[in-house]
Amino acid sequence: MARITVTIEGEWEEVRNVLASLTERPSPEGRGKERRAGPPVAGPEEVVEGGEWTEGQVRRLWRRLSDDARRVLKEVARHPEGIGWQALQQALGMRARQVGGTLSSVGHRMRGFAGLPRPIEKVTLPEGPGYRVHPSVARVIATLEP
């Protein structure tokens, strides 16, 4: 009988997201197929550079995010032209360090989404630096619960 021991450390949100990703089922396309010798086959989440996010990809990323990361993305997505750094902090009631750390966690969750544009990007607004959510991501986020 196989025995596996796993240690997961971190904040509860991180642990919960890791546990959720461990229980994800493989896609139906991948079941029952044997891997043949030859060039690597692109996985279901790999796309060509500059591609668009699909609804399924956004939902998979969303499940991997902490509640704070979801709050940040949801708030930024409400502003299609972008939201200034100061305005974002005020809207969320978070300090700069908290928002920055949360945005960093989104980048870490991008593993497995090679070739897709970043879901959130830095922009320069008339009032200064800010952020904007990629339009294909924003459309799906608008339908999701934080």
C-alpha positions as CSV (number, residue, x, y, z in Angstrom):
1,M,0.0,0.0,0.0
2,A,1.4,3.4,-0.9
3,R,1.9,5.9,1.8
4,I,2.4,9.6,1.3
5,T,3.2,12.2,3.9
6,V,2.7,15.9,3.0
7,T,3.5,18.9,5.1
8,I,1.8,22.2,4.2
9,E,2.7,25.3,6.1
10,G,1.5,28.8,5.8
11,E,-1.6,31.0,6.4
12,W,-4.9,29.3,6.3
13,E,-5.9,30.8,2.9
14,E,-2.7,29.5,1.3
15,V,-3.1,26.0,2.9
16,R,-6.8,25.9,1.8
17,N,-5.8,26.8,-1.8
18,V,-3.1,24.1,-1.9
19,L,-5.5,21.5,-0.6
20,A,-8.1,22.5,-3.2
21,S,-5.5,22.2,-6.0
22,L,-4.5,18.8,-4.7
23,T,-8.1,17.5,-5.1
24,E,-8.6,18.9,-8.6
25,R,-9.5,16.2,-11.0
26,P,-7.7,15.8,-14.3
27,S,-9.6,16.9,-17.4
28,P,-11.5,14.3,-19.4
29,E,-9.1,14.7,-22.3
30,G,-6.2,13.5,-20.2
31,R,-7.8,10.3,-18.8
32,G,-6.8,6.9,-20.1
33,K,-4.3,8.3,-22.6
34,E,-0.7,6.9,-22.6
35,R,2.1,9.3,-23.2
36,R,4.0,8.4,-26.4
37,A,7.6,9.2,-27.3
38,G,8.0,12.4,-29.3
39,P,7.7,16.1,-28.9
40,P,6.0,17.4,-25.8
41,V,2.3,17.8,-26.1
42,A,0.8,21.1,-24.8
43,G,-1.3,20.8,-21.7
44,P,-4.9,22.1,-21.6
45,E,-3.8,25.3,-19.9
46,E,-0.9,26.2,-22.2
47,V,-1.6,28.7,-24.9
48,V,0.3,30.8,-27.4
49,E,2.0,33.9,-26.1
50,G,-0.4,36.8,-26.0
51,G,-3.5,34.5,-25.8
52,E,-6.8,35.3,-24.2
53,W,-8.0,33.9,-20.9
54,T,-10.9,31.5,-21.2
55,E,-13.6,31.4,-18.6
56,G,-12.4,28.0,-17.3
57,Q,-8.8,29.3,-16.9
58,V,-10.0,32.3,-14.9
59,R,-12.1,30.1,-12.7
60,R,-9.1,27.8,-12.0
61,L,-7.0,30.8,-11.1
62,W,-9.7,32.2,-8.9
63,R,-10.0,29.0,-6.9
64,R,-6.2,29.1,-6.2
65,L,-6.3,32.7,-4.9
66,S,-6.7,33.8,-1.3
67,D,-9.7,35.8,-0.3
68,D,-7.7,39.0,-0.1
69,A,-6.3,38.4,-3.7
70,R,-9.9,37.9,-4.9
71,R,-10.9,41.2,-3.2
72,V,-8.1,43.0,-4.9
73,L,-8.8,41.6,-8.4
74,K,-12.5,42.2,-8.0
75,E,-12.0,45.8,-7.0
76,V,-9.5,46.5,-9.9
77,A,-11.9,44.7,-12.3
78,R,-14.6,47.2,-11.4
79,H,-12.5,49.9,-13.1
80,P,-11.9,49.0,-16.7
81,E,-9.6,51.9,-17.4
82,G,-7.6,51.2,-14.2
83,I,-7.6,52.3,-10.6
84,G,-4.9,54.4,-9.0
85,W,-2.6,52.9,-6.3
86,Q,-3.9,55.2,-3.6
87,A,-7.6,54.8,-4.6
88,L,-7.1,51.0,-4.5
89,Q,-5.7,51.0,-1.0
90,Q,-8.6,53.2,0.2
91,A,-11.3,51.1,-1.5
92,L,-9.9,48.0,0.1
93,G,-9.1,49.5,3.5
94,M,-5.6,47.9,3.2
95,R,-2.1,49.3,3.6
96,A,0.3,49.5,0.7
97,R,2.3,46.6,2.0
98,Q,-0.8,44.4,2.3
99,V,-2.0,45.2,-1.3
100,G,1.5,44.7,-2.6
101,G,1.9,41.3,-0.9
102,T,-1.5,40.2,-2.2
103,L,-0.6,41.2,-5.7
104,S,2.6,39.3,-5.4
105,S,0.6,36.2,-4.4
106,V,-1.4,36.4,-7.7
107,G,1.9,36.2,-9.6
108,H,2.8,33.0,-7.7
109,R,-0.6,31.5,-8.6
110,M,0.2,32.0,-12.3
111,R,2.1,28.7,-12.4
112,G,0.3,26.5,-14.8
113,F,-0.9,29.3,-17.0
114,A,2.2,29.7,-19.2
115,G,1.8,32.0,-22.2
116,L,-1.2,33.8,-20.9
117,P,-1.0,37.6,-20.2
118,R,-0.8,38.6,-16.6
119,P,-4.3,38.9,-15.1
120,I,-3.5,42.2,-13.6
121,E,-1.1,44.8,-14.9
122,K,0.6,48.0,-13.8
123,V,-0.6,51.1,-15.7
124,T,0.2,54.8,-15.6
125,L,-3.0,56.8,-15.0
126,P,-3.3,60.6,-15.0
127,E,-3.2,60.5,-11.1
128,G,-0.1,58.3,-11.2
129,P,0.6,54.6,-11.0
130,G,-2.2,52.1,-10.9
131,Y,-3.5,48.7,-11.9
132,R,-5.9,47.3,-14.5
133,V,-7.3,43.7,-14.9
134,H,-6.9,42.2,-18.3
135,P,-10.3,42.6,-20.1
136,S,-10.8,38.8,-20.7
137,V,-10.2,38.2,-17.0
138,A,-12.4,41.1,-15.9
139,R,-15.4,39.8,-17.8
140,V,-15.3,36.5,-15.8
141,I,-14.4,38.1,-12.5
142,A,-17.5,40.3,-12.7
143,T,-19.6,37.1,-12.5
144,L,-17.7,35.5,-9.6
145,E,-18.2,35.8,-5.8
146,P,-15.2,37.3,-3.9
